[in-house]
Amino acid sequence: MQNQRSDGLRIAFGTFVLVTAMCCTGVHAQTSAESVWPTKEWQTSTPEEQGMDSAALARLVEFGTTRDFDSLLIARHGRIVLDAYFAPYAADIPHAINSATKAVVGTLTAIAYKDGLLDSFGHPMLDFFRDRDVANLDERKKAITVQTLLDMTSGIDWKEPLDGRPDSLIEMMRSSDWIKFTLDRPMSSAPGDIFNYNSGNPHLLSAIITKLSGMSASDYAKAKLFGPLGIETVVWRHDPQGFPLGGFGLALQPRDMAKIGYLYLRNGQWEGKSLLPPSWIDRVSHATVDMHGSFEPEMRYSNLFWALPKKQVYMAVGYHCQMIMVFPQRDIVAVTTARDFCPFSRMADLISGAVQSEAALPPNPAGAGLLANAIRDVSGEKPPEMGPTPEIASHVSGKIYKFFGNPLGVKSLSLTFDDPNPHYGLEMYDLDPTKPSQKSAGQLGMDGLYRTSGPSVFGAVAMKGKWSDDHTLVIDRQTLGTGEGQKWSLSFDGDKLSLRGKGRDGREVSVDGESGGLLHGLE
């Protein structure tokens, strides 16, 4: 995912982060007796005390600015050595983890197995839906198991490629019954034969968890996962029938994301209790399902986790670089949240490359200074030098520019500058064309600093703008905690407006609109 079309990956909508390699019984297995547990709060440490180089971590923070990171956290030996939040995002805001939700649902499935609620990962999937009339029923569909759902090898006909438009996901989201939609799909291959990314698979697992436990996946997580780990701030979206979304839709704070990774790093143990079966961790850390990804040919999959075995890392992965990365041999958990794609292998190399020793290193005041400065620079806003306001600002102030359907999703936009507090009005097309468009409004920082508007259908929105020349306004708009943001270039010509930015697929798009009229959008 960077133009993960460029670095090679584009995770379908929901999709969102955690990776893989060797078994958790590596070089730090002997530390289990002395493990620290961040149930109430994480302990912190200098990087050098944990054998890492502060200067290398400072470069990693700087790298995050090139990928629109919202946060970057690294913990080694159970202690946080890097905890950076990129303005305007802040630590106490839950962040959508997108498809990393899948790994959480997989974890709950493993807990259900350990608790004896699930007898076998080889249990036929249809056994849990005997109360439903399932369409396109054949021997292949009858052969789907819990394990093939976990491995994305169910064989259900589904179009949600990692490098293209997720048509089946969009259809599921538009349907009135997501479970029925997924169950009724025809089969395209025999279960176990082919990897095919499918957000319907983990959504079926969410329903199966309810069947097994008698409670929703979110309530089961509260009792069996979030509760024991001390995770209290959780937002989890539901489908029309009330099932927590299995493929995406979960939001957590970055420090709580790291707790999930730390559970895996400690081989499923937490405060002396076994929450996950070791065999589950072993299978995740030795993933073998070939994802056939041109973006990362060595990428493998298992139990709703991604893995790069040669990099000795496995991870939960969500659209736009929402990741929980586990490095068993390095005894490291890393978390990223972002608004852009990021290259997996390079991230793994940058993090592993910061390790210099298994033992503590001497203090490094110079490196510590570099890291402190890097964190300070990204956590605060530096207002740029602002030029004079051009005359055209008065001409366009208050006008409503309208647009036909377009890859940017903008239906109308208005900007008001002749006010002590510049502000905007925005109307966005819904992804589902049968649903009404979504409106928002708020202040627009024209002094180089974000202005944050209160919660709306989009969440809290931070927005700022700057005139780059006499006819062009550059707008930076972020929906905090969603991993979504836009950088638009607005070129005004009389009553016409050319709006340029990146569509959801990462391609540059130019959309033409007009005040009081409509023009078409062009790719």
Secondary structure, 3 states (H helix, E strand, C coil): CCHHHCCCCCCCCCCCCEEECCCCCCCCHHHHHHCCCCCCCCEECCCHHHCECHHHHHHHHHHHHHCCEEEEEEEECCEEEEEEECCCCCCCCCEECHHHHHHHHHHHHHHHHHCCCCCCCCCEHHHHHCCCCCCCCCHHHHCCEHHHHHCCCCCECCCCCCCCCCHHHHHHHHCCCHHHHHHCCCECCCCCCCCCCCCHHHHHHHHHHHHHHCCCHHHHHHHHHHHHHCCCCEEECECCCCCECCCCCEEECHHHHHHHHHHHHCCCEECCEECCCHHHHHHHHCCCEECCCCCCCCCEEECCEEEEHHHCEEEEEECCCEEEEEECCCCEEEEEEECCCCCHHHHHHHHHHCECCCCCCCCCHHHHHHHHHHHHHHHCCCCCCCCCCCCHHHHHCCCEEECCCCCCCEEEEEEECCCCCCEEEEEECCCCCCCCCEEEEEECECCCCCEEECCCCCCCEEEEEEEEECCEEEEEEEECCCCEEEEEEEEEECCEEEEEEECCCCCEEEEEEEECECCCEEC
